[in-house]
Amino acid sequence: MSKGTPFDYSSNAKHNIHFLAFGLFYREIVCIYRESEDYINEIT
């Protein structure tokens, strides 16, 4: 068990970094989507 702990920790840290990057990316997508939605509403 103790042998696997450092590996689990490093993989967990990598997962957290990927999750954080995905969260920022998702927030950008949501902002773009809202802006385009407002743009469509202005046209129609």
ZIPE-V64773 format. One record per pair of residues at least 6 apart in sequence whose C-alpha atoms are under 7 Angstrom apart, sorted by the first residue. I is the first residue (numbers start at 1). GAP is how many residues later the second one is. Records with the same first field share a line. If there is no record, write none. Layout:
I: GAP / GAP
//
This chain:
none
//
